[in-house]
Each structure stands twice: as structure tokens, then as C-alpha cells.
């Protein structure tokens, strides 16, 4: 479960624009006056760069990723108090959660298993802000007959093992909400839609290449021609990619805090 730095950089502006602002502000409030934030699967630090301008200067970040090169990039934006944790998130009990006030992740939950989510929900005693979980929706303004079959094949591919066991893929946000609610958390969800214009053709092309390759691996016979067409049309079309943000608030959180900025 590793991603290239150039792909992460390419998607970061779209991620930032898509985040639900109400849930972002609620997460900031939940982090408290002296935040200690654990960012799971931090990549190059997109979450840090998004949240840091809204947080107190004394915020402490604990950055967790299994790729040391990505951690090193993220560290440059996280401040001198940041700690780097080069480890696999598979074992929830190894995560540096002690003393944390908020746990964050971005584009992660669709890669994990329901079992992992359950373990995290049983372990966490602080809020979780999980942004940009892919929810299975893809739509192109200029539709092709093969869009549906490619989407179905891609979504099936997203349910394969991504390093933690069979991934939740497009069902991740709904599953996470249910798992955390069952553990006593109060969960708030909101759409965080990618709306990619023709001016974002480089991101569209990279996205299409990844979708097409995944669909081809799942045996979709039209994936190659779909990919070729979509790449050629990237500067003349718009696409919508569905994501969901969630905030999970543990039992015992004061109501005035959990309702802040809503």
C-alpha cells in the first residue's frame, strides 16, 4: 500500500477543494487548544498542509506511513515538534496514539478491512477525521457506453487486498460509519466530491490511466479503448469522482465541543 509522490502531489489540489468545510472546521475544534494529531498513512503530508494553517502554532504532529521517502517529505511541513513513525498500520496497537487529541487520515479507509476498522474503533478514545474516502461514484460529462462496465471493474479491483486484507473499497465510508456507531461514537458524514475540469487534464489523464489499468486487470475487455479515449478527451471533458468525509466522535466528548463549528 504505497503511492508515488508525484501522484500524491497531482491530486492534492483536488483533495483540498473537495473536503467538506463544515467537517474540516469540526475536526479543528475537536483537536483542542493544544492539538496532538496522529496522521495515518500521511503520504507527503497533504493533511498537514491543509490543517496546519487553521491550527495553533504549538500543534504536534505524529506522522505515520510505511514509506520513509514520503515521511521525509511530509516532515518538512509539520514543524520541529513532529515525530515520524515509519511503520505499517496493520497492527493498530503499534500506532502512536497515547496522548493524542485527534486522529486523521486521507484517502485511506477504502484501502483497509472491516476488521481493521473495528480494531481501530475499539482502540480510539479520541475523535477521528477521515477525509476523501472513495465511495464508488464516477461520472463523466461526455458519457461513453463503456463507462459503467469500467466503473464496475474498477470498483471490484478496489475490493482486492491492498496490503491489509480484502479492502472495503467503495463501501468503506458507510462501513466505517456503522462500525464506529456500533462502538458508541457519534458519526457525521458529508460528500467530498472531486469535480475535475478540463483545466485539470493532467490529473484526469493520470486518474484514467489508473482506472483503466485496474479495470483491465479485472478482465474488462473494453478497458484499453476506454482509457485511450478518455486520455485523448481530457482537455474537453469534466469528471466527477465521489468521496465521503467522516468525523467520528467518541462517547464522553462534551456536547459543546462535538457540536462546535457545525
DAPE-V883945 format. One record per residue. N is the residue number from 1. RES is the residue in one small letter. OMEGA is omega in whole degrees, 0 to 359 (* if undefined). BURIAL is b if it has 16 or more other C-alpha atoms within 10 Angstrom, else e. D_LAST is the distance of its C-alpha to the last C-alpha in Angstrom with 1 decimal. Layout:
# DAPE-V883945
n=(N & N)
res=(RES & RES)
omega=(OMEGA & OMEGA)
burial=(BURIAL & BURIAL)
d_last=(D_LAST & D_LAST)
This chain:
# DAPE-V883945
n=(1 & 2 & 3 & 4 & 5 & 6 & 7 & 8 & 9 & 10 & 11 & 12 & 13 & 14 & 15 & 16 & 17 & 18 & 19 & 20 & 21 & 22 & 23 & 24 & 25 & 26 & 27 & 28 & 29 & 30 & 31 & 32 & 33 & 34 & 35 & 36 & 37 & 38 & 39 & 40 & 41 & 42 & 43 & 44 & 45 & 46 & 47 & 48 & 49 & 50 & 51 & 52 & 53 & 54 & 55 & 56 & 57 & 58 & 59 & 60 & 61 & 62 & 63 & 64 & 65 & 66 & 67 & 68 & 69 & 70 & 71 & 72 & 73 & 74 & 75 & 76 & 77 & 78 & 79 & 80 & 81 & 82 & 83 & 84 & 85 & 86 & 87 & 88 & 89 & 90 & 91 & 92 & 93 & 94 & 95 & 96 & 97 & 98 & 99 & 100 & 101 & 102 & 103 & 104 & 105 & 106 & 107 & 108 & 109 & 110 & 111 & 112 & 113 & 114 & 115 & 116 & 117 & 118 & 119 & 120 & 121 & 122 & 123 & 124 & 125 & 126 & 127 & 128 & 129 & 130 & 131 & 132 & 133 & 134 & 135 & 136 & 137 & 138 & 139 & 140 & 141 & 142 & 143 & 144 & 145 & 146 & 147 & 148 & 149 & 150 & 151 & 152 & 153 & 154 & 155 & 156 & 157 & 158 & 159 & 160 & 161 & 162 & 163 & 164 & 165 & 166 & 167 & 168 & 169 & 170 & 171 & 172 & 173 & 174 & 175 & 176 & 177 & 178 & 179 & 180 & 181 & 182 & 183 & 184 & 185 & 186 & 187 & 188 & 189 & 190 & 191 & 192 & 193 & 194 & 195 & 196 & 197 & 198 & 199 & 200 & 201 & 202 & 203 & 204 & 205 & 206 & 207 & 208 & 209 & 210 & 211 & 212 & 213 & 214 & 215 & 216 & 217 & 218 & 219 & 220 & 221 & 222 & 223 & 224 & 225 & 226 & 227 & 228 & 229 & 230 & 231 & 232 & 233 & 234 & 235 & 236 & 237 & 238 & 239 & 240 & 241 & 242 & 243 & 244 & 245 & 246 & 247 & 248 & 249 & 250 & 251 & 252 & 253 & 254 & 255 & 256 & 257 & 258 & 259 & 260 & 261 & 262)
res=(x & x & x & x & x & x & x & x & x & x & x & x & x & x & x & x & x & x & x & x & x & x & x & x & x & x & x & x & x & x & x & x & x & x & x & x & x & x & x & x & x & x & x & x & x & x & x & x & x & x & x & x & x & x & x & x & x & x & x & x & x & x & x & x & x & x & x & x & x & x & x & x & x & x & x & x & x & x & x & x & x & x & x & x & x & x & x & x & x & x & x & x & x & x & x & x & x & x & x & x & x & x & x & x & x & x & x & x & x & x & x & x & x & x & x & x & x & x & x & x & x & x & x & x & x & x & x & x & x & x & x & x & x & x & x & x & x & x & x & x & x & x & x & x & x & x & x & x & x & x & x & x & x & x & x & x & x & x & x & x & x & x & x & x & x & x & x & x & x & x & x & x & x & x & x & x & x & x & x & x & x & x & x & x & x & x & x & x & x & x & x & x & x & x & x & x & x & x & x & x & x & x & x & x & x & x & x & x & x & x & x & x & x & x & x & x & x & x & x & x & x & x & x & x & x & x & x & x & x & x & x & x & x & x & x & x & x & x & x & x & x & x & x & x & x & x & x & x & x & x & x & x & x & x & x & x & x & x & x & x & x & x)
omega=(181 & 183 & 181 & 182 & 182 & 176 & 180 & 178 & 182 & 184 & 188 & 179 & 178 & 177 & 183 & 180 & 186 & 185 & 176 & 186 & 179 & 179 & 175 & 180 & 178 & 178 & 178 & 180 & 181 & 180 & 175 & 185 & 178 & 190 & 168 & 191 & 175 & 181 & 184 & 182 & 192 & 183 & 181 & 176 & 180 & 180 & 177 & 183 & 179 & 187 & 190 & 180 & 183 & 186 & 176 & 182 & 181 & 179 & 176 & 179 & 170 & 187 & 185 & 175 & 178 & 181 & 184 & 181 & 177 & 177 & 181 & 177 & 182 & 185 & 184 & 181 & 189 & 177 & 186 & 181 & 182 & 173 & 181 & 183 & 182 & 182 & 176 & 182 & 185 & 181 & 183 & 185 & 175 & 183 & 184 & 188 & 185 & 178 & 179 & 174 & 180 & 172 & 181 & 169 & 181 & 178 & 183 & 192 & 179 & 180 & 187 & 181 & 176 & 179 & 179 & 178 & 179 & 178 & 178 & 181 & 179 & 185 & 187 & 172 & 179 & 182 & 174 & 172 & 182 & 185 & 165 & 174 & 181 & 185 & 172 & 182 & 171 & 181 & 181 & 184 & 173 & 189 & 171 & 179 & 184 & 181 & 185 & 182 & 178 & 178 & 180 & 180 & 178 & 180 & 175 & 178 & 181 & 179 & 177 & 181 & 178 & 178 & 181 & 188 & 181 & 186 & 179 & 178 & 186 & 180 & 191 & 184 & 179 & 180 & 180 & 179 & 181 & 181 & 181 & 175 & 179 & 179 & 176 & 179 & 167 & 187 & 175 & 181 & 176 & 178 & 174 & 191 & 165 & 173 & 189 & 180 & 178 & 178 & 177 & 183 & 179 & 177 & 177 & 182 & 179 & 178 & 181 & 179 & 179 & 179 & 182 & 179 & 179 & 180 & 178 & 179 & 177 & 174 & 178 & 186 & 181 & 186 & 183 & 180 & 175 & 180 & 180 & 180 & 184 & 177 & 180 & 185 & 188 & 182 & 179 & 185 & 178 & 175 & 179 & 180 & 186 & 172 & 178 & 172 & 173 & 167 & 178 & 188 & 186 & 177 & 180 & 176 & 180 & 185 & 182 & 176 & 183 & 179 & 184 & 174 & 179 & *)
burial=(e & e & e & e & e & e & e & b & e & b & b & b & e & b & b & b & e & b & b & b & b & e & b & b & e & b & b & b & b & b & b & e & e & e & b & b & b & b & b & b & b & b & b & b & b & b & b & b & e & b & e & b & e & e & b & e & e & e & b & b & b & b & b & b & b & b & b & b & e & b & b & b & e & b & b & e & e & b & b & e & e & b & b & b & b & b & b & b & b & e & e & b & e & e & b & b & b & e & e & b & b & b & b & b & b & b & b & b & b & b & b & b & b & b & e & b & b & b & e & b & b & e & e & b & b & b & b & b & b & b & b & b & b & b & b & b & e & b & b & e & e & e & e & e & e & e & b & e & e & b & b & b & b & b & b & b & b & b & b & b & b & b & e & b & b & b & b & b & b & b & b & b & b & e & b & b & b & b & b & b & b & e & b & b & b & b & b & b & b & b & b & b & b & b & b & b & b & e & e & b & b & e & b & b & b & e & b & b & b & e & b & b & b & b & b & b & e & b & e & b & e & b & b & b & e & b & b & e & e & b & b & e & b & b & b & e & b & b & b & e & b & b & b & b & b & b & b & b & b & b & e & e & b & e & e & e & e & b & e & e & b & e)
d_last=(33.6 & 34.0 & 33.1 & 34.9 & 33.5 & 34.4 & 32.3 & 29.3 & 29.8 & 30.2 & 27.0 & 24.8 & 24.1 & 23.2 & 20.9 & 19.1 & 18.8 & 17.6 & 14.6 & 11.3 & 9.7 & 5.9 & 7.4 & 9.8 & 7.8 & 6.4 & 10.1 & 11.3 & 9.9 & 11.3 & 14.5 & 15.4 & 17.8 & 20.6 & 19.3 & 21.7 & 20.5 & 22.6 & 22.5 & 24.4 & 26.6 & 25.7 & 28.3 & 28.9 & 25.7 & 23.3 & 20.2 & 21.7 & 22.3 & 18.8 & 17.0 & 19.8 & 19.4 & 15.9 & 17.2 & 19.7 & 23.3 & 24.3 & 22.1 & 24.4 & 24.4 & 26.3 & 27.1 & 28.5 & 30.5 & 33.9 & 35.1 & 36.4 & 36.7 & 33.0 & 32.2 & 34.5 & 32.7 & 29.3 & 30.7 & 31.5 & 27.9 & 26.6 & 28.5 & 31.5 & 29.7 & 28.7 & 30.7 & 31.8 & 32.2 & 34.5 & 34.3 & 33.7 & 30.5 & 32.5 & 33.0 & 29.6 & 31.5 & 32.6 & 29.2 & 28.6 & 25.8 & 27.3 & 25.4 & 22.4 & 18.9 & 17.2 & 18.9 & 18.3 & 20.2 & 20.5 & 22.6 & 24.0 & 23.2 & 25.4 & 28.3 & 28.2 & 29.5 & 28.1 & 30.2 & 28.7 & 25.1 & 26.3 & 27.9 & 24.8 & 22.8 & 25.6 & 25.8 & 22.3 & 21.2 & 18.2 & 15.0 & 15.8 & 14.1 & 16.5 & 16.4 & 18.8 & 20.5 & 23.2 & 23.0 & 26.5 & 26.0 & 28.3 & 29.4 & 31.9 & 32.4 & 36.1 & 36.5 & 39.3 & 40.9 & 40.4 & 36.6 & 36.0 & 38.5 & 37.4 & 33.7 & 35.0 & 37.2 & 34.5 & 32.1 & 34.9 & 35.6 & 32.0 & 32.7 & 35.7 & 35.9 & 34.0 & 35.3 & 33.6 & 35.2 & 34.4 & 31.0 & 28.3 & 28.1 & 26.2 & 25.3 & 23.5 & 19.8 & 20.6 & 22.9 & 20.6 & 17.9 & 20.9 & 22.4 & 19.5 & 18.8 & 22.6 & 22.4 & 20.0 & 16.7 & 13.5 & 12.7 & 10.0 & 11.8 & 11.8 & 14.9 & 16.1 & 19.3 & 22.2 & 23.9 & 27.1 & 29.4 & 33.1 & 32.6 & 31.1 & 34.4 & 34.9 & 31.7 & 32.6 & 36.1 & 35.1 & 32.6 & 35.4 & 37.9 & 35.8 & 35.0 & 38.7 & 40.0 & 37.9 & 39.0 & 42.6 & 42.5 & 41.4 & 44.5 & 43.2 & 46.3 & 44.7 & 42.3 & 44.7 & 45.3 & 41.6 & 40.8 & 43.6 & 42.5 & 38.8 & 39.7 & 42.2 & 39.7 & 36.7 & 37.4 & 37.5 & 34.6 & 30.8 & 29.2 & 25.9 & 24.9 & 22.2 & 19.8 & 16.8 & 14.1 & 13.0 & 11.4 & 13.6 & 13.1 & 16.5 & 17.8 & 18.2 & 15.0 & 14.2 & 11.6 & 10.4 & 10.1 & 8.6 & 5.7 & 5.5 & 3.8 & 0.0)
